[in-house]
Amino acid sequence: MQNNTKVTEIKNNLPLGGIVEISKRTGLTVKTIDNVFKGKKCRMNNKMNVIREAENIISEYKAVTEG
């Protein structure tokens, strides 16, 4: 369950339009990304790509807004 709370935390930290941006960067559908964040079954490769890009987007957003 700890893994799902981390994914939920990442989703909550995404800026507005973050899911669409993840979709553009990974080539996955918005529905697939939404399923990853809801904790539903998905391929491990897709989950890793979504989490990696979400963390990149969050760090880019923080760099722009804070600095």
Buried (B, 14 or more C-beta within 10 A) or exposed (E): EEEEEEBEEBBEBBEEEBBEBBBEBBEBEEEBBBBBBEEEEBEEEBBEBBBEBBEEBBEEBEEEEEE
